[in-house]
């Protein structure tokens, strides 16, 4: 988690939360980042590269390797302090947040070998 969190924080992302063995990160908030979708994709590539180094270290310790899946989506969301009067967290909610989560959960699995899944609208609108 430390290595992946470092990528997020080193590139203007916000660590939203750890959810079990998942990391939820936000890009483009609270300050505008016009190329946030492209940057999120580039950071996901960097995470995969760093993961190779993590797995080499785990191997030297005779520990099992780790694999990750990444879901990326972009769009409007409600962002801010959510919860109750006490406690609350800065987070994002909405359909676009849920889509990113579903992309990671449903479409990535070890049998397909897919590691990064990007919503097609992002590719059309931001990366090509």
TACOR-V312535 format. One record per residue. RES is the residue in three letters. PSI is psi in whole degrees, 0 to 359 (none if undefined). NEAR is the number of other ideal C-beta (glycine too) atoms within 10 Angstrom. D_LAST is the distance of its C-alpha to the last C-alpha in Angstrom with 2 decimals. Layout:
res:psi:near:d_last
RES:PSI:NEAR:D_LAST
RES:PSI:NEAR:D_LAST
//
This chain:
res:psi:near:d_last
UNK:326:11:30.62
UNK:315:6:31.40
UNK:316:13:28.80
UNK:321:21:25.95
UNK:322:14:27.27
UNK:319:14:27.36
UNK:314:20:23.61
UNK:308:21:23.08
UNK:329:12:25.77
UNK:351:10:24.97
UNK:39:15:21.52
UNK:20:13:22.51
UNK:165:21:22.25
UNK:128:18:25.22
UNK:110:15:27.09
UNK:303:18:27.92
UNK:163:11:30.15
UNK:131:11:31.08
UNK:96:9:31.54
UNK:241:5:33.57
UNK:16:8:31.47
UNK:156:16:28.20
UNK:128:19:26.74
UNK:123:17:25.19
UNK:151:24:23.15
UNK:141:20:21.79
UNK:139:19:19.30
UNK:16:20:19.41
UNK:146:16:23.06
UNK:349:9:25.73
UNK:142:7:24.09
UNK:139:7:20.89
UNK:90:16:17.83
UNK:328:9:15.05
UNK:33:13:12.36
UNK:323:19:14.21
UNK:316:23:11.62
UNK:317:15:9.75
UNK:319:17:13.35
UNK:320:26:14.60
UNK:312:20:12.33
UNK:322:14:13.50
UNK:328:21:16.98
UNK:324:22:17.01
UNK:317:13:16.55
UNK:321:16:19.36
UNK:319:21:21.45
UNK:322:14:21.34
UNK:313:10:22.49
UNK:326:14:25.24
UNK:326:18:26.28
UNK:318:9:27.32
UNK:320:10:29.67
UNK:315:16:31.00
UNK:327:15:31.79
UNK:317:10:33.58
UNK:317:10:35.72
UNK:321:13:36.44
UNK:319:11:37.49
UNK:338:8:39.98
UNK:8:6:41.47
UNK:37:6:41.74
UNK:154:10:39.48
UNK:153:8:36.95
UNK:165:11:33.28
UNK:141:13:30.73
UNK:153:13:27.44
UNK:154:17:24.85
UNK:147:19:22.24
UNK:128:24:19.58
UNK:130:20:18.28
UNK:132:22:15.54
UNK:159:22:15.25
UNK:144:21:14.87
UNK:183:15:17.07
UNK:143:10:20.55
UNK:160:19:23.37
UNK:121:11:26.91
UNK:134:18:27.20
UNK:196:13:30.49
UNK:118:9:33.84
UNK:153:12:34.47
UNK:228:10:37.59
UNK:185:6:41.11
UNK:325:5:43.24
UNK:126:5:43.73
UNK:173:7:41.56
UNK:162:11:38.02
UNK:150:10:34.68
UNK:122:15:31.59
UNK:181:18:28.93
UNK:141:20:26.36
UNK:158:12:27.10
UNK:174:12:25.70
UNK:318:10:23.77
UNK:327:17:20.39
UNK:317:20:22.26
UNK:322:12:23.91
UNK:315:17:20.78
UNK:317:24:19.52
UNK:316:15:23.04
UNK:323:14:23.24
UNK:316:20:20.06
UNK:315:19:21.75
UNK:314:13:25.20
UNK:316:11:24.88
UNK:336:12:22.01
UNK:131:18:22.59
UNK:161:11:25.82
UNK:332:9:27.47
UNK:332:5:28.13
UNK:335:10:24.53
UNK:1:8:23.36
UNK:127:13:20.18
UNK:331:16:19.88
UNK:126:18:16.68
UNK:123:21:15.58
UNK:133:20:12.71
UNK:133:19:13.11
UNK:329:8:10.82
UNK:330:14:10.56
UNK:315:20:8.96
UNK:313:13:6.02
UNK:318:9:6.00
UNK:337:12:7.12
UNK:327:17:6.13
UNK:337:12:3.80
UNK:none:6:0.00
//
